[in-house]
Amino acid sequence: MQTACQAVQHQKGRRQYNKLRNLLKDPRHDCTVFANEFHQHCYLPREKGESMEKWQTRNIYNAAAWYHNHCLGQMPVVMVTEDEDAIRQYGNETEGVFVISFKNYLDNFWPDLKAAHELFDSIVQARRERESESQENHGKEYPEHLPVEVLEAGIKSGRYLQGALNVNKHRAQLEAFVRFQGFGSKDTELQSDILIYGTKARNRAIHGDVVVVELLPVHEWKGRTVALCENETEDKAPADTTGDPMPTGKVVGIIQKNWRDYVVTFPSKEESQSQGRNAQKVLVTPWDYRIPKIRISTQQAEALQEYRVVVRIDSWESTSLYPNGHFVRVLGRIGDLEGEIAAILVENSICAAPFSEIQMSEMPVSSPKNPWKVSPEEVKKRLDLRDTHLIFSIDPKGCEDVDDALSVRTLPNGNLELGVHIADVTHFVAANSYTDVEARARATTYYLADRRYDMLPSVLSADLCSLLSGVDRYAVSVLWELEKESFETLRVQYSRTLIRSAYKLEYETAQGLLDGDTSVVADILELQGLDEGARQEKLAELVWAISKLTDIARHVRAKRDRCGALELEGIEIRVQLDDKRNIHDLIPKQPLEVHETVAECMILANHWVAKRISEDFPHQALLRQHPPPRQEFFTELRECASAKGFSIDTRSNKALAESLDRANDPSDPIVNKLLRSMATHAMSNALYFSTGSCPEEQFHHYGLALEKYTHFTSPIRRYADIIVHRLLMAATLRGAPGDVKDNIISNKDLEELCRHINNRNRAAQRAQKQSTELFQCMYFRDRSAESDERCVADGVIYSIRTNGVLVFVPRYGIKGAAYVKNKEGLVISCQGAGSCQWKPGSLHRSQHKITSTTTTGDSMTLSLFDHITVRILVQSSRCHAETIKLEIIRNAPHHTADTEAAQRSFHVVKSDLVKEVSQSAEEAQRAQDRARAEVMDEESREFCQTKGPSLYQLLEEIRELALLDVTEDIRT
């Protein structure tokens, strides 16, 4: 109801109002807003002296009574309010119109929904505790935030700066940084982030909040910590562990609170006893180090001590050391695989619920008995390439979602035609349909180490939109006519097409054909069963196509290289797994040339589509920009390179690319890989944006050296590509029947959508990294670090700190800290290639090395890019994610009996890692299931409970609709 929405805005602020409006606009909730104030029989004018709250309540009740009569009394109308006067006044006035409190609503209409009752009780208890505290506590722990009008005036005048708060997870009690919005403008002389030192200066702001900062006087500036840190709860840093002073400030206000659901752990029995007399008030510890402890009220603390639990923050008063919150739901036991995966999903706000029935009802039918077929009407509308083009895909082994395919052929005039063919997802996903809304909310497919959560239902992603061989599929194709010798583009065509892929090749097979290895022919299923003559003819045709594609890709890459394209290195190992949760692909450290061939064709298609849609829609096209990095971020890269005698020029992308190519140590290839990894970390993030939101000179993609770029080639797993497909169709089908142009999003809405997609992409990257680290820890946790040879590996030093070094372990793709000085003040000592020991002594650190000297005069020096032998340990934590810890055991490279064999077994070890952890977790789960089976059967017989899934899905709906936020925040 319109008045109810406005009441939320009036009483709870614009932040809550916007949250409510977004929920109402989401078609998945089937909500309709009744504009009652514009209805003749529902609007009541405000009486003289009547308060806003009373007038809004009277209007809402009047509209509810009218609607009940309008429906001829055939259905009851419920008005939920916490206003006791309204309940007494209107509760019995109209039969069929119930005016009741939310608790009575739950008791009378949902008496069996136990989890919802517990959630409500938790919220009510949290409100009571907060009100009680505000009456008891008169002393201020923190200064009050400034009024919003003062903040806005200060930002405009330049006295205050605005930006997002980013807490250092390794020094969560000490360090946070604010990168203020509008960085790099001519109006400011600051050339770095702003340090917020200590929790008092943070003034109740939480990681991710948009804050307003006031700079401190220069003599109060501090430096960031440069020492390795093992204890994240330290609230003081030794004076000799900080770097040069940097701009330092304090938070004076919060513009936007970006609070979310937090995974927490209840204190153990010992910790509970030390927390004080009031057992119902509990300080829970968030899984994320960057979030402060949260005080909640619950009577279940003892029962939940071994579980990961979800809570929400309600408020943080200036009189309280900690924020107040309430319990939401239980995830799973601490340490269990499924519970830890659930924690990763919640921490990254990832929805893992299955697609709903209404979404699945929009999907076309495709089954073995009733396979999907192309429609004759669509055939007439599309360019039919089934009989004229040799089309094939090249993908990782076991890939199901094949969203791109390639073709090349010789035209009658002697020129070449290159084709990139992308699954036509938008044919099946109509704009603003239920499936489209869900895909927009997810924004991307989430790949974890042992599973994935699809953006689209599998009937599309793994079947109808997967360009499998031998079946007809709808596609959107980009076709270039190229000059036969120079490969220069003469003409480009964008079309909706009908294709039939001839081959589904794996990368290794395609590379074998390119190299002339005939043994890989046996892996091409489409050539099986043919006579020798036909097989040789088709094979020759396929080899020619792959070779010609490679020639074209080399030309395209060389052209980008001349403009300064960067070849960067992502050291972290990324894995993809099959349905059995075993790894089926690893991005290799030294890619095959065919990887580059496919990548260049996709980059070319993305570039040309970006040019087309930005020409036709100059103010509302979705492109992808990669801003030039800030030069100060390259400091560590330049210093590390100088340790090997290399000079890195970072003045432009071309200069950087050329100097990275020269920074190559023939005796140690890992040096160049680490330097490229450092260059990658120094880069700004590539982001989606609307062309109407920034000037054209900012469209440039720094890393790819392209003036315009977008994402078009993966609509199965990226929602940005779906938007780009709709833009391309609107640009190329002008004058054609249909409503494709009606689906174009305005610049303002596109800007908001881009922010959402960028946020979801970052969440996907974090979740993938965290799940990989989870499997690594679970793998090494169950092994004896002292006796298992797999826990000992070769490591390369890539950074020097005041008390240790950062080490990269190539065998497992692990980066971690190795201490040279421990908490007891002892330093490490290694004699020759022998084992290391902790002894009394001191450290001396210089730019490229660190030396430990014992009191007996023995010394050991560790330098950048030295190879050392490390032991891999797991640092356990009850409240947080486990982490990998490295221990130096020899100041010498680690050599195995057969180094080459170890390198060949690298992929096997990674595969075993995930496989063993998954199998162990599944066995433990089966044992728990068997133990509970008898109890569940008995409950089922006695209470007629179903054995299906829990109330999780229903509670997710309640979570999204839970608008009760006790935050009294009027600043947003």
Order of alpha helices (4+ residues) and beta strands (2+ residues): alpha-alpha-alpha-beta-alpha-beta-alpha-alpha-alpha-beta-beta-beta-alpha-beta-beta-beta-beta-beta-alpha-beta-beta-beta-beta-alpha-alpha-alpha-beta-beta-beta-beta-alpha-beta-beta-beta-beta-beta-alpha-alpha-beta-beta-alpha-beta-alpha-alpha-alpha-beta-alpha-alpha-beta-beta-beta-beta-beta-beta-beta-beta-beta-alpha-alpha-alpha
